[in-house]
Amino acid sequence: MAQYSQQDINWRRRYRPYIVAAVLAFVLTMFVAPEVNEGSGMEPALKDGQVLVVTKTSYSAKRGEPELGQIVVLEKTYAPEVSEDNIISRVAGLPGDTIEIKDGTVFRNGKEYQKQSKAYAGANMKVTVSEDDVFLLSDNPESSADSRNQKLGTVDMREIKGNAKFVIWPLSDIGGVH
């Protein structure tokens, strides 16, 4: 049996809160990050100025892909000419999917994915998502910070920073992200 001196016990009691705080901070920064939603691109799901908790997740064809409909965050360095801040958008197409926007309606693999919207009316396009990419769409179709923008296009899954999981600010909006 190990014998601990009174000095060892006092040291542990004195520094335990600091050690726990440091370990907790390290773990949190490894797995989650805060993110501020700037703009109206994801309204009504997310509002301008909300603070989100983003779980850091790595995707690739080998590690797995994000779920359809999941809200993801891209680093602003991925497409600085599209957005001055990180891009927050929803996964609308997975590898191998064919996404078509025709007469304001979004089709995924030939089936209607999103109802007709005036904002999509001028964005007629058809794209097949490659093996390592996903197709992103903003909830607010008037936003151009998604895969409809030719400067962004389909997005390499490895460039996804993580998934938006919770809103933590303002307090009146606390809850999960849908």
Backbone bond lengths (Angstrom), bond angles and torsions (degrees), N, CA, C in turn:
res aa  C-N    CA-C-N  psi(-1)  N-CA   C-N-CA  omega(-1)  CA-C   N-CA-C  phi
1 M - - - 1.444 - - 1.514 110.45 -
2 A 1.305 115.29 134.88 1.460 119.26 -178.97 1.518 110.18 -78.47
3 Q 1.299 114.61 138.33 1.465 121.06 177.86 1.516 107.79 -103.87
4 Y 1.306 117.12 126.88 1.452 121.66 177.82 1.510 108.57 -107.33
5 S 1.324 115.23 134.94 1.464 118.92 178.21 1.525 108.74 -77.87
6 Q 1.296 115.00 163.06 1.469 120.62 177.76 1.528 110.15 -60.89
7 Q 1.319 116.57 -33.01 1.463 121.03 179.83 1.541 111.01 -65.52
8 D 1.372 116.88 -40.65 1.461 121.12 177.08 1.534 110.63 -63.33
9 I 1.308 116.73 -43.35 1.466 121.33 -179.28 1.526 110.43 -64.87
10 N 1.310 117.95 -43.22 1.463 121.25 179.05 1.530 111.34 -64.06
11 W 1.333 116.82 -40.72 1.456 120.86 178.85 1.525 110.46 -61.09
12 R 1.336 117.02 -44.99 1.466 121.62 179.32 1.520 111.25 -62.39
13 R 1.304 116.86 -45.02 1.470 119.98 179.76 1.524 111.15 -63.59
14 R 1.298 116.45 -40.48 1.459 121.14 -176.38 1.528 111.49 -68.78
15 Y 1.327 118.88 -41.47 1.461 122.57 -172.86 1.539 114.11 -101.18
16 R 1.321 118.18 -4.09 1.465 120.80 -179.01 1.527 112.83 -54.65
17 P 1.322 120.95 -47.56 1.484 119.40 -179.40 1.529 112.78 -60.09
18 Y 1.332 117.31 -36.27 1.459 120.80 179.98 1.527 111.64 -71.16
19 I 1.308 116.11 -39.68 1.462 120.63 178.18 1.524 109.94 -65.67
20 V 1.327 117.28 -45.70 1.469 121.09 178.56 1.529 110.01 -61.15
21 A 1.317 117.74 -43.24 1.470 121.19 179.70 1.524 110.94 -63.42
22 A 1.320 117.61 -42.18 1.462 120.75 -179.81 1.531 111.16 -66.02
23 V 1.317 116.96 -43.20 1.470 120.46 178.92 1.527 110.04 -65.22
24 L 1.322 117.57 -43.06 1.459 121.70 178.85 1.528 111.03 -62.93
25 A 1.321 117.59 -43.76 1.471 120.99 178.57 1.528 110.67 -62.31
26 F 1.315 117.02 -42.04 1.463 120.94 178.72 1.525 110.94 -62.16
27 V 1.326 116.91 -47.65 1.463 121.36 -179.35 1.524 110.32 -62.26
28 L 1.328 117.24 -44.86 1.460 120.50 -178.65 1.524 111.73 -63.37
29 T 1.321 117.97 -41.21 1.464 119.26 -179.24 1.527 111.75 -71.33
30 M 1.306 118.10 -21.08 1.459 121.13 177.82 1.526 111.87 -78.76
31 F 1.343 117.87 -30.09 1.458 120.91 -171.31 1.529 115.33 -115.69
32 V 1.316 118.92 -23.83 1.463 121.34 -179.92 1.524 110.23 -137.17
33 A 1.337 114.98 159.52 1.461 120.61 178.30 1.525 108.34 -149.37
34 P 1.320 117.21 148.93 1.470 119.13 174.21 1.526 109.59 -81.88
35 E 1.302 116.38 152.56 1.467 122.22 178.22 1.523 108.17 -147.60
36 V 1.314 116.96 132.79 1.468 121.48 177.65 1.520 107.79 -97.23
37 N 1.329 116.42 127.24 1.462 121.02 176.63 1.524 108.10 -79.98
38 E 1.315 115.79 115.56 1.468 121.38 179.78 1.517 108.60 -106.95
39 G 1.309 117.11 123.02 1.454 121.45 176.42 1.518 113.14 98.80
40 S 1.331 114.78 -176.52 1.463 120.89 -173.64 1.520 113.18 -109.99
41 G 1.324 118.46 14.75 1.456 122.13 -175.23 1.513 114.65 -62.04
42 M 1.328 118.37 -26.48 1.458 120.56 -178.18 1.530 112.85 -110.63
43 E 1.337 116.78 13.81 1.469 118.07 176.22 1.521 109.08 -69.76
44 P 1.284 120.40 140.95 1.456 129.28 11.59 1.534 114.70 -90.90
45 A 1.341 119.04 -7.00 1.465 120.53 -177.20 1.523 112.04 -62.70
46 L 1.327 117.61 -42.88 1.457 123.24 179.58 1.517 109.06 -128.58
47 K 1.324 115.96 140.14 1.460 120.68 -179.81 1.523 110.26 -104.30
48 D 1.314 114.82 155.78 1.459 121.59 177.52 1.529 110.11 -56.82
49 G 1.321 117.36 131.92 1.456 122.42 176.24 1.514 115.40 89.99
50 Q 1.319 118.95 -6.85 1.457 119.78 178.31 1.529 110.02 -69.34
51 V 1.337 115.49 143.79 1.458 121.16 175.94 1.524 107.60 -100.12
52 L 1.327 115.55 127.30 1.458 122.11 -175.83 1.521 111.04 -111.11
53 V 1.315 115.80 153.78 1.456 121.64 168.50 1.517 105.90 -99.42
54 V 1.326 116.13 122.91 1.459 122.76 -178.50 1.524 107.99 -111.31
55 T 1.330 115.46 123.70 1.462 118.50 174.91 1.519 107.80 -83.96
56 K 1.313 115.56 126.65 1.464 120.38 -179.49 1.523 108.40 -73.57
57 T 1.317 115.57 121.63 1.458 121.64 -176.63 1.519 108.65 -137.40
58 S 1.310 116.21 137.82 1.462 120.82 176.57 1.520 108.86 -105.02
59 Y 1.332 115.19 133.21 1.457 121.26 179.07 1.521 110.11 -122.09
60 S 1.297 115.19 152.70 1.461 122.76 170.19 1.522 106.26 -169.96
61 A 1.315 116.38 172.08 1.459 120.12 178.76 1.529 110.98 -60.08
62 K 1.326 117.18 -30.38 1.467 120.87 -178.49 1.524 112.74 -87.23
63 R 1.343 117.98 -36.30 1.464 121.95 -176.47 1.518 113.55 -86.12
64 G 1.308 117.18 -13.90 1.457 120.56 -177.20 1.514 110.24 117.54
65 E 1.297 115.25 160.45 1.453 120.66 -176.19 1.521 110.13 -118.02
66 P 1.321 117.58 159.48 1.463 119.81 178.47 1.528 109.81 -66.84
67 E 1.310 115.86 162.55 1.455 120.77 178.94 1.520 110.18 -81.49
68 L 1.306 115.95 148.82 1.452 121.78 175.10 1.529 108.68 -61.79
69 G 1.321 117.16 131.48 1.457 121.80 179.96 1.520 114.37 89.91
70 Q 1.304 117.58 -7.42 1.466 121.78 -179.09 1.529 110.13 -72.94
71 I 1.342 116.11 141.04 1.461 120.96 177.17 1.516 108.22 -89.55
72 V 1.342 115.84 123.62 1.456 121.33 -176.32 1.527 110.44 -122.35
73 V 1.332 114.99 163.83 1.462 122.23 -179.20 1.523 108.79 -122.21
74 L 1.343 115.40 131.03 1.464 122.27 174.08 1.514 108.94 -108.05
75 E 1.311 117.80 143.47 1.455 121.58 174.90 1.518 110.07 -63.68
76 K 1.321 116.98 143.49 1.467 120.84 -179.99 1.525 111.95 -63.55
77 T 1.306 118.21 -22.75 1.461 120.74 179.39 1.522 112.04 -70.23
78 Y 1.337 117.92 -16.49 1.455 120.94 -179.50 1.527 111.38 -68.37
79 A 1.323 117.18 -39.99 1.466 120.93 -179.61 1.528 110.31 -145.98
80 P 1.338 117.25 70.14 1.468 119.58 -176.39 1.530 113.55 -63.71
81 E 1.338 117.60 -23.90 1.458 118.77 178.93 1.532 111.98 -78.08
82 V 1.340 117.56 -11.37 1.467 121.80 178.85 1.518 110.94 -93.98
83 S 1.334 116.83 -38.39 1.460 120.89 -176.20 1.522 109.79 -148.64
84 E 1.324 115.52 142.82 1.463 120.33 177.68 1.523 111.27 -81.34
85 D 1.323 117.13 -12.86 1.454 121.82 -178.92 1.531 108.34 -125.23
86 N 1.327 116.53 177.65 1.453 119.92 176.06 1.520 109.28 -57.36
87 I 1.307 117.09 147.96 1.461 122.27 -179.73 1.524 108.53 -95.57
88 I 1.322 115.36 124.65 1.460 121.69 176.62 1.527 106.26 -112.43
89 S 1.330 116.41 122.52 1.454 120.15 -175.68 1.521 109.98 -153.68
90 R 1.330 116.16 171.63 1.460 121.97 -176.51 1.535 109.83 -106.08
91 V 1.335 116.56 139.41 1.460 122.12 178.05 1.528 108.08 -73.30
92 A 1.344 116.37 117.56 1.465 121.76 -178.92 1.524 111.83 -114.48
93 G 1.323 117.18 -10.87 1.458 120.41 179.58 1.511 110.65 -149.31
94 L 1.324 115.94 134.90 1.462 122.87 -179.28 1.529 109.71 -105.52
95 P 1.331 117.62 168.86 1.463 119.62 -179.95 1.532 111.87 -52.05
96 G 1.334 115.49 132.29 1.456 121.67 179.97 1.521 114.39 90.98
97 D 1.325 118.34 -15.60 1.463 121.81 179.72 1.524 110.60 -71.79
98 T 1.316 115.84 150.10 1.455 121.71 171.23 1.521 107.02 -109.54
99 I 1.314 115.44 119.26 1.460 122.06 179.73 1.522 107.48 -106.05
100 E 1.324 115.14 129.68 1.459 120.19 177.61 1.519 108.80 -131.42
101 I 1.316 115.25 131.97 1.458 121.39 172.91 1.519 105.69 -112.09
102 K 1.327 114.86 117.41 1.461 120.32 -174.79 1.522 108.92 -139.40
103 D 1.322 115.60 124.68 1.469 121.94 179.33 1.525 112.11 52.19
104 G 1.343 116.53 37.40 1.455 121.35 175.08 1.513 115.09 85.61
105 T 1.321 118.88 0.24 1.462 122.24 179.70 1.523 109.23 -111.14
106 V 1.330 116.75 139.66 1.464 122.30 178.70 1.525 108.30 -97.91
107 F 1.342 115.86 127.66 1.456 122.22 177.39 1.523 108.61 -115.23
108 R 1.325 115.85 139.08 1.465 122.37 175.30 1.519 106.84 -119.76
109 N 1.312 116.12 116.56 1.470 122.46 -178.11 1.529 111.56 53.48
110 G 1.328 116.19 41.69 1.455 121.95 176.08 1.518 115.47 82.77
111 K 1.343 117.82 -6.50 1.466 121.37 -179.93 1.523 109.47 -108.17
112 E 1.329 114.85 143.20 1.464 119.08 -179.31 1.526 110.07 -60.95
113 Y 1.313 115.43 124.29 1.465 121.70 -179.39 1.524 110.66 -102.98
114 Q 1.324 116.51 -39.32 1.458 121.28 -178.61 1.520 108.53 -141.38
115 K 1.323 114.64 135.51 1.465 120.67 -177.41 1.517 112.21 -60.14
116 Q 1.311 114.01 165.07 1.462 121.22 -179.58 1.519 110.99 -60.31
117 S 1.301 114.99 137.55 1.455 122.38 178.15 1.519 108.34 -137.31
118 K 1.314 115.98 137.76 1.466 119.78 178.05 1.523 110.95 -60.81
119 A 1.328 116.54 -32.93 1.464 120.03 -178.03 1.529 112.20 -67.81
120 Y 1.327 117.54 -27.85 1.465 120.69 177.91 1.523 111.98 -85.59
121 A 1.331 118.01 -8.45 1.464 122.33 -171.39 1.525 113.21 -54.54
122 G 1.309 119.01 -39.64 1.462 121.01 -177.70 1.512 113.93 -89.57
123 A 1.307 118.22 3.94 1.463 121.48 -173.31 1.518 112.01 -106.43
124 N 1.334 118.35 45.75 1.466 120.29 178.97 1.527 108.99 -64.85
125 M 1.318 115.41 124.75 1.459 120.70 -179.03 1.518 109.79 -160.92
126 K 1.308 115.91 161.56 1.460 122.29 174.44 1.517 107.37 -144.57
127 V 1.324 116.22 129.28 1.462 120.88 -177.71 1.528 109.25 -144.64
128 T 1.324 115.55 141.06 1.461 121.04 172.28 1.523 106.82 -102.77
129 V 1.330 115.70 126.67 1.462 121.78 -175.68 1.527 108.87 -77.88
130 S 1.344 116.02 127.79 1.470 120.42 -178.49 1.529 111.13 -74.00
131 E 1.314 115.40 172.86 1.472 123.09 -172.63 1.528 114.25 -57.16
132 D 1.322 118.26 -37.05 1.465 120.94 -175.89 1.530 113.35 -102.16
133 D 1.331 117.66 7.50 1.463 120.74 -173.62 1.524 112.69 -113.96
134 V 1.320 114.98 167.05 1.460 123.53 170.42 1.528 107.65 -133.63
135 F 1.326 116.36 158.74 1.460 122.78 177.36 1.516 106.22 -107.24
136 L 1.340 116.99 126.57 1.462 122.34 -177.48 1.518 110.53 -109.68
137 L 1.330 116.10 140.94 1.455 122.35 173.62 1.518 109.10 -131.37
138 S 1.311 115.99 138.39 1.461 121.15 174.00 1.522 108.47 -77.88
139 D 1.332 116.93 150.82 1.465 120.31 176.52 1.521 110.92 -68.53
140 N 1.320 116.64 -31.98 1.451 121.69 177.47 1.525 106.41 -95.76
141 P 1.334 117.96 103.37 1.462 119.88 -172.75 1.524 114.89 -63.69
142 E 1.327 117.80 -12.21 1.463 119.55 177.59 1.522 111.74 -75.16
143 S 1.333 116.55 -13.92 1.466 120.73 176.63 1.523 109.26 -75.57
144 S 1.311 116.22 145.70 1.468 119.01 178.56 1.521 111.62 -110.23
145 A 1.322 117.60 10.54 1.462 120.65 -178.55 1.526 110.19 -91.19
146 D 1.327 115.56 56.35 1.456 120.49 176.23 1.522 108.87 -147.55
147 S 1.311 117.56 -171.36 1.465 121.66 -172.95 1.524 114.08 -68.78
148 R 1.322 119.07 -9.55 1.470 120.62 174.78 1.520 110.25 -69.69
149 N 1.317 117.37 -25.40 1.455 122.43 179.13 1.534 108.29 -75.48
150 Q 1.326 117.14 121.88 1.459 120.90 -176.89 1.525 112.70 -62.03
151 K 1.313 117.89 -25.43 1.472 120.44 178.99 1.521 111.28 -72.73
152 L 1.326 117.30 -21.66 1.460 121.34 177.90 1.525 109.74 -101.50
153 G 1.326 117.19 -54.90 1.461 121.92 -179.76 1.517 112.09 61.34
154 T 1.325 116.03 -157.51 1.460 118.90 176.32 1.531 107.26 -67.84
155 V 1.317 116.12 152.15 1.463 121.43 -171.13 1.518 110.95 -114.52
156 D 1.321 115.84 131.89 1.458 121.61 175.04 1.532 108.49 -63.00
157 M 1.326 116.74 125.85 1.475 121.45 -177.72 1.527 112.12 -56.49
158 R 1.314 117.80 -30.11 1.465 120.61 -178.19 1.522 112.25 -68.52
159 E 1.338 117.31 -14.72 1.461 121.51 179.30 1.527 112.80 -87.83
160 I 1.326 116.87 -3.66 1.466 120.46 178.49 1.519 108.54 -75.72
161 K 1.325 115.48 124.52 1.463 122.40 -179.41 1.523 110.93 -74.88
162 G 1.323 116.50 -37.72 1.460 120.22 -178.76 1.512 111.75 170.16
163 N 1.330 114.69 -172.69 1.457 122.92 -177.61 1.526 110.49 -110.04
164 A 1.317 115.85 135.05 1.466 119.90 174.73 1.530 107.96 -76.04
165 K 1.326 117.25 122.51 1.467 121.27 -175.44 1.524 113.56 -111.86
166 F 1.351 116.28 -44.79 1.458 120.13 -174.05 1.519 110.95 -136.85
167 V 1.333 114.67 151.14 1.464 121.31 169.14 1.522 105.53 -99.49
168 I 1.348 116.25 127.65 1.475 118.98 179.72 1.526 113.00 -115.46
169 W 1.339 116.61 -6.47 1.469 119.44 178.15 1.506 108.96 -153.48
170 P 1.289 120.30 138.53 1.454 128.62 -0.59 1.531 111.59 -70.51
171 L 1.312 114.45 159.88 1.456 120.60 -175.14 1.528 112.29 -57.24
172 S 1.319 117.36 -30.72 1.465 120.88 -179.40 1.530 112.36 -68.24
173 D 1.338 117.46 -17.08 1.464 121.89 -177.80 1.536 113.20 -107.27
174 I 1.328 117.46 7.22 1.477 119.77 -176.97 1.528 110.49 -55.89
175 G 1.327 114.47 133.09 1.460 119.35 177.10 1.520 110.92 157.25
176 G 1.298 114.94 -178.07 1.461 121.16 -179.39 1.517 111.95 -73.47
177 V 1.317 115.19 159.50 1.463 122.78 178.18 1.529 107.60 -97.64
178 H 1.321 116.08 132.70 1.489 120.05 -178.09 1.502 110.15 -119.49
